[in-house]
Amino acid sequence: MERVLKKCRIRTQLVRECMAECLGVYIMILFGCGSVAQVTTTQDKKGQYLSINLGFALGTTFGVLVSGGVSGAHLNPAVSLSMSFLGRLPWTKLPFYVFFQVLGAFLAAATVGLQYYDAIRSYGGGKLTVTGPTATAGIFSTYPADYLSLCGGIVDQVIGTAALLVCVLALGDRRNCSPPGLEAVLVGAAVLVIGVSMGSNSGYALNPARDFGPRLFTYIGGWGVDVFKAGGGWWWVPLVSTCVGALLGTLIYELLIEVHHPQSPSELEALAQEALEGNAGLQLDGVVPGCTKPKLVLHQTL
């Protein structure tokens, strides 16, 4: 068996990272949407709203543990976009990360749909509906509350995703007080606290892949085109607003926290080395071949 597994080993780094992102998102959505399915189809008899919060939070924790050592566990196109803006993820890798994140979410939604097929049919009276008292499309994707305006929904998603990115960047900031080894648990805790405080308006998508992948599954799986029409064409809000929120949260953390950190000893050493190399270059400029004495060369200093 070990020999067979060795032959299956993939050495291309990008492929390994993409597979890790796909599996990490799959785990996150499997537990998250699975918890929604259980609560919905049992009509709150085997779980309540907090169960959904815990499902997504713990799903995120285990998704990070599954993929973190390979890809960094972005698990979210909005996070990957922010990392590219910060120069921590090459722009050439971004489309691949996004595609496999969406693929992982789609496959996880399909798994939940298969696992709860009978329960969903029974709950919906044999129909797959997007709106109404027995709607089941909301098991997989987010939809706005009846009272929520389009502008209110955009603001809701921007604030929630910005809060997520501030927390994620703080946990990844080694010059802040991030406790080593607890990053996965605390990222899940961030998702949990956002869910219990910002979830009632539209289900706290926070993640374009988390919403679009399962929505695409419901479109193909029998719910039809209404999944893109419901909520006044809500489907694009979790795609665009989450990316805007992620960039806003990144900007807030960078401007208020990270850029103000004192330089680390390694950075100071690197600067000193650059200064020494620069001085050596200036000295060599003053040497004329064939002369035993250096020729005086004046350099303008800024």
C-alpha positions in Angstrom: 0.0 0.0 0.0 2.8 2.4 0.9 4.4 1.9 -2.6 1.1 2.7 -4.3 0.7 5.9 -2.2 4.2 7.0 -3.1 3.4 6.6 -6.8 0.4 8.9 -6.2 2.5 11.6 -4.7 2.2 15.0 -6.4 5.3 17.1 -6.3 4.0 20.3 -8.0 3.5 22.8 -5.2 0.6 24.7 -6.8 -1.4 21.4 -7.3 -0.8 20.4 -3.7 -2.0 23.8 -2.5 -5.1 23.7 -4.7 -6.0 20.2 -3.4 -5.5 21.4 0.2 -7.8 24.4 -0.4 -10.4 22.2 -2.0 -10.4 19.6 0.8 -10.3 22.3 3.6 -13.3 24.1 2.2 -15.1 20.7 1.7 -14.7 19.9 5.4 -15.8 23.4 6.4 -19.0 23.3 4.3 -19.7 19.7 5.0 -20.0 20.4 8.7 -21.5 23.9 8.3 -24.3 23.1 5.8 -24.8 19.7 7.4 -25.7 21.4 10.6 -28.1 23.7 8.8 -29.7 20.7 7.2 -30.2 18.9 10.5 -31.7 21.9 12.2 -34.0 22.8 9.3 -35.3 19.3 8.4 -36.0 18.4 12.1 -37.7 21.8 12.6 -35.4 22.7 15.5 -35.9 19.5 17.3 -32.4 18.3 16.9 -30.5 21.6 17.1 -31.1 25.3 17.0 -29.4 28.4 15.6 -26.4 27.9 17.9 -25.9 24.5 16.4 -25.4 26.1 13.0 -22.9 28.6 14.5 -21.0 25.7 16.1 -21.1 23.6 12.9 -19.6 26.4 10.8 -17.1 27.3 13.5 -15.8 23.8 14.1 -15.9 23.1 10.4 -13.7 26.1 9.9 -11.3 24.9 12.6 -11.0 21.4 11.1 -10.7 22.8 7.6 -7.8 24.9 8.7 -6.1 21.9 10.4 -6.6 19.8 7.2 -5.1 22.4 4.8 -3.1 24.9 6.8 0.3 23.2 6.6 0.1 23.0 2.8 -1.7 26.1 1.5 -2.0 28.3 4.5 -5.7 27.5 4.8 -7.3 30.5 3.2 -10.5 28.6 2.6 -12.1 31.8 1.3 -11.5 33.7 -2.0 -11.9 37.0 -0.1 -9.0 36.0 2.2 -6.9 34.9 -0.8 -7.6 38.2 -2.5 -6.4 40.1 0.6 -3.3 38.0 0.7 -2.5 38.8 -2.9 -2.9 42.5 -2.2 -0.5 42.1 0.7 2.0 40.3 -1.5 1.7 37.1 0.5 0.1 35.1 -2.4 1.2 35.5 -6.0 -1.5 36.9 -8.2 -0.9 34.1 -10.6 -2.0 31.6 -8.0 -5.2 33.5 -7.0 -7.5 32.1 -9.8 -6.5 28.6 -9.0 -7.1 29.0 -5.3 -10.5 30.6 -6.0 -11.6 27.8 -8.4 -10.7 25.0 -6.1 -12.3 26.7 -3.1 -15.5 27.0 -5.0 -15.2 23.4 -6.2 -14.7 22.2 -2.6 -17.8 24.1 -1.5 -19.8 22.7 -4.4 -18.8 19.1 -3.6 -19.6 19.5 0.1 -23.0 20.9 -0.7 -23.6 17.9 -3.1 -22.6 15.6 -0.3 -25.0 17.2 2.2 -27.7 17.1 -0.4 -27.2 13.4 -0.9 -27.0 12.6 2.8 -30.2 14.6 3.6 -32.0 13.9 0.4 -34.9 12.0 2.0 -35.2 14.5 4.9 -35.2 17.5 2.5 -37.9 15.9 0.3 -40.0 15.1 3.4 -39.6 18.5 4.9 -40.5 20.3 1.6 -43.5 18.1 0.9 -41.7 16.5 -2.0 -40.8 19.8 -3.5 -37.5 21.7 -3.6 -38.4 25.3 -2.9 -36.3 28.5 -2.5 -38.8 30.6 -0.6 -41.8 30.0 1.7 -42.3 28.2 5.0 -40.8 24.9 3.8 -37.9 26.4 1.7 -34.8 24.3 1.7 -32.4 26.2 -0.6 -31.3 28.2 2.5 -29.7 25.0 3.8 -27.0 25.5 1.3 -26.7 29.2 0.6 -27.5 32.5 2.2 -30.6 34.6 1.6 -31.6 38.0 3.1 -34.3 38.4 5.7 -37.5 39.9 4.5 -36.9 43.2 6.1 -33.3 43.6 4.7 -32.8 46.2 1.9 -30.1 45.7 -0.7 -28.0 48.5 0.7 -28.4 47.0 4.2 -27.3 43.6 3.0 -24.2 45.0 1.3 -23.3 46.9 4.5 -23.9 43.7 6.6 -21.6 41.6 4.5 -18.9 44.3 4.3 -18.8 44.7 8.1 -18.9 41.0 8.8 -16.1 40.1 6.4 -14.0 43.1 7.5 -14.3 41.9 11.1 -13.2 38.4 10.0 -10.1 39.7 8.2 -9.1 41.8 11.2 -9.2 38.7 13.4 -7.5 36.4 10.8 -4.6 38.9 10.3 -4.2 39.4 14.0 -3.9 35.6 14.5 -1.3 35.4 11.7 0.7 38.4 13.0 3.7 36.9 14.9 4.6 40.4 16.3 1.2 40.6 17.9 0.0 38.4 20.8 -1.2 35.4 18.7 -0.8 32.2 20.7 1.2 29.6 18.7 -0.7 26.4 17.9 -4.1 27.8 18.6 -4.7 29.6 15.3 -7.1 27.0 13.9 -9.3 27.0 17.0 -9.3 30.8 17.2 -10.2 31.3 13.6 -13.2 29.0 14.3 -13.9 31.1 17.3 -13.9 34.2 15.1 -16.5 32.6 12.8 -18.5 31.6 15.8 -18.6 35.1 17.4 -19.5 36.7 14.0 -22.3 34.1 13.6 -23.9 34.8 17.0 -23.6 38.6 16.6 -24.1 39.3 12.9 -26.0 36.3 11.5 -29.7 37.3 11.6 -29.7 39.7 8.6 -28.5 37.3 5.9 -26.8 34.3 7.3 -23.2 35.7 7.5 -21.8 34.3 4.3 -18.4 36.0 4.8 -17.0 33.8 2.0 -17.8 33.9 -1.8 -17.0 30.2 -2.2 -19.1 29.2 0.8 -22.1 30.8 -0.9 -21.6 30.4 -4.6 -20.5 26.8 -4.7 -23.6 25.5 -2.8 -25.8 27.9 -4.7 -24.5 26.4 -8.0 -25.3 23.0 -6.6 -28.9 24.0 -5.8 -29.3 25.4 -9.3 -28.2 22.1 -10.8 -29.8 19.9 -8.2 -33.4 20.8 -8.7 -34.1 24.1 -7.1 -33.7 25.9 -10.4 -33.1 29.4 -11.4 -35.0 30.9 -8.4 -31.8 30.5 -6.4 -30.4 33.4 -8.4 -33.7 35.4 -8.4 -34.7 35.2 -4.8 -34.1 38.1 -2.5 -34.2 40.6 -5.4 -31.2 38.9 -7.1 -29.3 38.6 -3.8 -26.8 36.0 -5.2 -24.1 38.6 -6.2 -24.0 40.4 -2.8 -22.1 37.6 -1.0 -19.7 37.5 -3.9 -18.8 41.2 -4.2 -19.5 42.6 -0.7 -17.4 40.0 1.0 -14.4 40.9 -1.2 -14.8 44.6 -0.4 -15.2 43.8 3.3 -12.0 41.7 3.2 -10.0 44.4 1.6 -11.4 47.0 4.1 -10.6 44.8 7.1 -7.1 44.2 5.7 -6.5 47.9 5.3 -7.8 48.7 8.8 -5.5 46.1 10.4 -2.5 47.1 8.4 -2.9 50.9 9.0 -3.8 50.7 12.7 -1.7 47.8 13.9 0.9 46.0 11.6 2.7 48.9 10.0 3.5 50.3 13.5 5.3 47.3 14.8 8.9 48.0 15.9 11.4 46.4 13.5 12.4 42.9 14.5 16.1 42.1 15.1 16.2 40.2 11.8 14.9 43.2 9.9 17.4 45.5 11.6 20.2 43.1 10.8 19.1 43.0 7.1 19.0 46.8 7.0 22.5 46.9 8.5 23.8 44.4 6.0 22.3 46.5 3.1 24.0 49.6 4.6 27.4 47.8 4.8 27.0 46.6 1.2 26.1 50.1 0.1 29.2 51.5 1.8 31.4 48.9 0.2 30.0 49.9 -3.2 30.8 53.5 -2.5 34.4 52.7 -1.6 34.9 50.7 -4.7 33.6 53.6 -6.8 36.6 55.6 -5.6 39.2 53.1 -6.9 40.8 53.7 -10.3 42.4 50.6 -12.0 46.2 50.8 -12.1 46.4 53.3 -9.3 47.7 52.5 -5.9 45.9 55.5 -4.3 42.2 55.9 -4.6 40.9 58.7 -6.7 38.6 61.1 -4.8 35.1 60.8 -5.9 32.3 62.9 -4.4 28.9 61.3 -3.9 25.8 63.3 -3.2 24.1 62.0 -0.1 20.4 62.5 0.4 
